[in-house]
């Protein structure tokens, strides 16, 4: 196979972890050629069996490949099958990369599958002299090994929406000085209502020095707080909030400790917000805020029928099958953060144990594995997804699309503590969903500041 050196086309070879990360990855390389090594197909075949989320992603990846390659002839599969697009057109080619049988051309020992793929790419690179062969893998070490062997290698970035975590929207803008004085200096205002005020979007963005989206908060040093309520492209309606009322609001007896927690509670309790993403350091209050608001909305206000808590933890899929007991009992070690915070919320009660039993009798709080969430549809449920930073964009899409009528989804996570080897802060599912839903009128996200757990935890967060 030879390519025109002036065409600018590339040959992308995909590793297994790319197809697990995004089963539809083959569609993301535009006009370029895509090759799937035979070793990758073998690994997918081994991974596809079982109830785990990895197995489900492997099965979907295999079905995607079958949808493109299934009806092609042997010659077409070897030379390249046109990749169909949603528009009905075809763009790019996909083919299978056969193993390299010429041991003399091998650079690495073939005892590892990663080495086999690299060796196959070295042989391919010699046959495609006028094209740039690129290995795409989420494995950092494999990328380094490939470069050491003279191969181009890169991470899979097609579902990465930001390049730097500092560009992730926090959900609020802090304004120095007085909000109204600074606004008046840009453009004089006439109040248009007691609760809502309509002003130019250009003026607000000039004031904060950044893009402004619906359901973001603005606050200044003089206790002014507002939330962007509506956006028609030219004007933004801001909801005028009272700083004192924000700080006095309570959820299941829990009051905010700072303005950022107050903003989070405001979004969590709002009936118009269907998705809330909370990002923050360990001990910033993500779980206890979500649980307190969930109890308020279910027990007190009866808006939701049940609370469903799940958590993404590396190793959960493998370990849960070997723990004793029912699914709920198996999930207890992984979801201890919820039971710990439930105890905190009732620590000052006369009989905390009875209070917790009362909550359990009034509203079913269910702890489920992510395997249970897949393929289900939840109605009138408050779904809390803890440790969402360990989810891939594909996994978080799978979970959020399970939300039925009257369901609210709350995603919690700390982007500074990612436990999965193939994810980073910019490629995490929590980052992905926060960015994708930015500007959606029924979604909001808040980055919590500080550590409310204890002075020891706060010092450890900043010094260790």
Secondary structure, 3 states (H helix, E strand, C coil): CCCCCCCCCEEEEECHHHHHHCCCHHHHCCCCEEEEEHHHHHHHHHHCCCCCHHHHHHHHHHHHHHHHHCCCCHHHHHHCEEEECCCCCEEEEEEEECCCCCHHHCCCCCCCHHHHHHHHHHHHHHHCCCCEEEEECCCHHHHHHHHHCCCEEECCCCCCCCCCHHHCCCCEEEECCCHHHHHHHHCCCCCCCCCEEEEEHHHHHHHHCCCCCCCCEEEECCCEEEEEEEECCCEEEEEEEEHHHHHHCEECCEECCCHHHHHHHHHHHCCCCCEEEEECCCCCCHHHHHHHHHHHHHHHCCCCCEEEEEECCCCHHHHCCCCCCCHHHHHHCCCHHHHHHHHHHCCCCCCHHHHHHHHHHHCEEEECCHHHHCCCCECCEEEEEECHHHCCHHHHHHHHCCECCCCEEEEEECCCCCCCCCCCCCCCHHHHHHHHCCCCCCEEEEECCCCCCCHHHHHHHHHC
